[in-house]
Amino acid sequence: MVSTLAADRVGRAWAVLADVLDPEVPALSVCDLGIVRDVVEQDEALEIVLTPTYSGCPATEAIERSVLDTIAAAGLGPARVRLQRAPAWTTDWISEDGRRKLREYGIAPPAHIEPGAAVPIRLVPRRIAPVACPRCGSTHTERLSAFGSTACKSLFRCLDCREPFEHFKPI
Amino acid sequence: MQASIRLQRDERQQYLLRIGDTCLIQAQRLSEWTGHAPVLEEDIALANMALDLLGQARAVLTLAGSAQGLSEDQLAFLREERDYFNPTLVELPNGEGRPGDFALTVLRNAFVSTFLQLLWQRLQASSDEELAAIAAKAVKEARYHVEHAADWVVRLGDGTEESRRRMQAALDKLWPYVAELFEADAVDEAAADAGLGPRWAELREPWLAQMQALLQAATLQPPAVSSFRSTGRQGVHSEHMGYILAEMQHLQRAYPGGAW
């Protein structure tokens, strides 16, 4: 009976967390992003394990707060957040659903990273894997800058429809 | 005035502070470009790299202070100059005036990001689990920094007469400060013995190999090796350090504990 209740509380926590949006990419929930690594019940409290995306991501603290506010608003009792650095977050943890939402929002989703394949650093000129334009789907695109409006994105331009767009960069 | 904290010299802490302070001061110098870079994309790129470095600094300072009960903020804002252990290279101004020289900035980025990438790679195997976890994250970020800096060094070095002249001048200025990075001492020895991290001297060979390839592609020649040694890693800094600290610390000193 107790374990059923616990499972129910954890399950409800996962359900409400699916509505907590990333403040910098509000198309995605923290679950789509893959930064919620675990939810466990410990000493009467819910412990939510989060893995930050980037070392300097300024949204980390805001995300912690909205996670705790959401759990409290759902009446799920005392909760705390634990930050877990290892294993390091990777864009491979973004769900398929999340990738679709990114594309619909106008951000090209990251390609999957080959396991263990360290890409060698090359001096210019360098070819990077083609990134499809989220508006017209063309892969005839070019990178304007590896850095964008937030730590997780780079800047691209479509050479067919001429629209600039952002790319969630694989890391 | 909020009183300064004083550190009891401790080899483990000093090893960690060398890493954290390198990231912190490099972040501070990069952030001076915010709003002043030659084009918008560069403004964003330099600010993004500063942010990554600041995040890495926060994590390492938190770890460095934990044994003595000191927070990242106390370590960042309340130390005196002699208790900062970054190599002198990162505290040198970006160039004359503000925001300084873009050539010198991108060349230093190449030096520092390549060094940090090699260091983070090794620190992933640290006996300290937290440091290993910080490194596993940071090494992925460093890759983008290396790529960005290397692109510019080649583009400007192998560029116009004027861009090449300025890159070469930056190289002549910065090169003498590189030797300090790889000086062996008791702090590094203790870290290596404890499995905390590598002797920085061990990174010299791979760093030089990468830089030689880069400088060659950029058609730049490093100046002859000199006997000059900077000493920032020992806490003995150049005349520029005090000015950075004054700028970094003045809000916390004027409004102790202030937050927003």
Chai-1 contact restraints between the chains, C-beta under 6 A:
chainA,res_idxA,chainB,res_idxB,connection_type,confidence,min_distance_angstrom,max_distance_angstrom,comment,restraint_id
A,S55,B,D52,contact,1.0,0.0,6.0,A-B,restraint_1
A,S55,B,G55,contact,1.0,0.0,6.0,A-B,restraint_2
A,S55,B,Q56,contact,1.0,0.0,6.0,A-B,restraint_3
A,S55,B,K137,contact,1.0,0.0,6.0,A-B,restraint_4
A,S55,B,A138,contact,1.0,0.0,6.0,A-B,restraint_5
A,G56,B,L51,contact,1.0,0.0,6.0,A-B,restraint_6
A,G56,B,D52,contact,1.0,0.0,6.0,A-B,restraint_7
A,G56,B,L54,contact,1.0,0.0,6.0,A-B,restraint_8
A,G56,B,G55,contact,1.0,0.0,6.0,A-B,restraint_9
A,R85,B,A133,contact,1.0,0.0,6.0,A-B,restraint_10
A,A86,B,A133,contact,1.0,0.0,6.0,A-B,restraint_11
A,A88,B,A136,contact,1.0,0.0,6.0,A-B,restraint_12
A,A88,B,K137,contact,1.0,0.0,6.0,A-B,restraint_13
A,I121,B,V146,contact,1.0,0.0,6.0,A-B,restraint_14
A,I121,B,E147,contact,1.0,0.0,6.0,A-B,restraint_15
A,L123,B,A150,contact,1.0,0.0,6.0,A-B,restraint_16
A,L123,B,V154,contact,1.0,0.0,6.0,A-B,restraint_17
A,L123,B,A217,contact,1.0,0.0,6.0,A-B,restraint_18
A,V124,B,D151,contact,1.0,0.0,6.0,A-B,restraint_19
A,V124,B,V154,contact,1.0,0.0,6.0,A-B,restraint_20
A,L144,B,E41,contact,1.0,0.0,6.0,A-B,restraint_21
A,S145,B,E41,contact,1.0,0.0,6.0,A-B,restraint_22
A,S145,B,A45,contact,1.0,0.0,6.0,A-B,restraint_23
A,A146,B,Y144,contact,1.0,0.0,6.0,A-B,restraint_24
A,A146,B,H148,contact,1.0,0.0,6.0,A-B,restraint_25
A,F147,B,I44,contact,1.0,0.0,6.0,A-B,restraint_26
A,F147,B,A45,contact,1.0,0.0,6.0,A-B,restraint_27
A,F147,B,N48,contact,1.0,0.0,6.0,A-B,restraint_28
A,A151,B,N48,contact,1.0,0.0,6.0,A-B,restraint_29
A,I171,B,K140,contact,1.0,0.0,6.0,A-B,restraint_30
